[in-house]
Each structure stands twice: as C-alpha cells, then as structure tokens.
Amino acid sequence: SNIVNYEKHTLIIIILINLNTLAQDPRLYDETWYLRNFIINNSDNFPPTSTRLNFTDDTPNDIILGICDDFNSNSVCFDISNSTFTVLENSWTSGAGGCFNPTDTDYLFLYYAFYEDNDASAYTYEVIPDGNDLELIITIPNGDQAIYGNTLLGNNDINTVTLSLYPNPTTTTLMLD
C-alpha cells in the first residue's frame, strides 16, 4: 500500500515537472527576438546594431543573446505560474567573436550586464501582439526593461556602390558609370 502511494506521488511529481517545462509560451521559442529598446533608469538605449535574443527549448533551456558574438546560458528555469524565468547564477558564457565598432562594444557590455548582473533574479516576461508582429517585454526586479520585436526593423549591412563621373572637368557632357 505504501509502495503504491509512493509510486502515485512520484508519477504526479514527474507529470508536474514535465508540465512546468513544456507549458511556456511557445512564441518565446518560435521567434528570433530583435531588441528595439533597452530602458535603464527610465532612459532609452536604442541598439546601434542588430541585437537578438533566442530561447531554445532544449533540455536544459537556453537563452542566447547576440550582438557581435553570442552570450548565452543553458541554465534557464521558467515559472509558468507568474510568467517569469531565472538564470542560474554565474552560468553565462561568451562566444569567441568580438565587436570592431566601439559603439557596439559599449552597448554590448550594457546589454549583457542587464542579464548577467541579474542572474538568479526573476525576469518577468510578457508577449504582446503588435499588429501582425509580436512584442516581448522582459523586466528585471528594479523595473528596467528590454523590449523586443519578432521582426528585424533595420539591417546593418551597407552595400557599397562605386560611381565614376567623367570627364572631369567638363563643360558639355558628364558621363556616369
């Protein structure tokens, strides 16, 4: 009788754990999130370059931040009862890339610190429909926020065009190649 009760309790615990890990908003995993604004101490900090966020539903769950290189943790725990997640303290690792633009580097440190300085805290998240797009708002305990969208609003790739004007100087005809 005690063994049967123990097995029932074990089965219930396993079911609850599985529900907890599978019941997150699937939109978190289905989208690549692009940073639109980063609000720190009520000040906007718009990204100078394409900045992304991905959650993976691997076991364990991952969170991947990217600007010039990836910064990630594979120790993310969700609490579906209040739409929060936590990241295991000191679990962040950085990729081998690097920023070559000083503006990107400064922003990278600010952005990564938002997450790394608050690991082991509860990050609140909310996915909001925004027309045909989605908006993801992540809030840390002090009220600072990272606001993402699931569409890329800009592209940092610049295509170089070479133009030739001749003859120079000219008085009648100017050729453009």
Secondary structure, DSSP 8 states (H G I E B T S, - for coil): -HHHHHHHHHHHHHHHHHHHHH-S-HHHHH--EEEEEEEETTEE---SS--EEEEE-SSSEEEEEESSSEEEEEEEEEETTTTEEEE-TT--EE-S----SHHHHHHHHHHHHHHHTTTTS-EEEEEEEETTEEEEEEE-TTS-EEEEESS-------------EESSS-SS--EE-
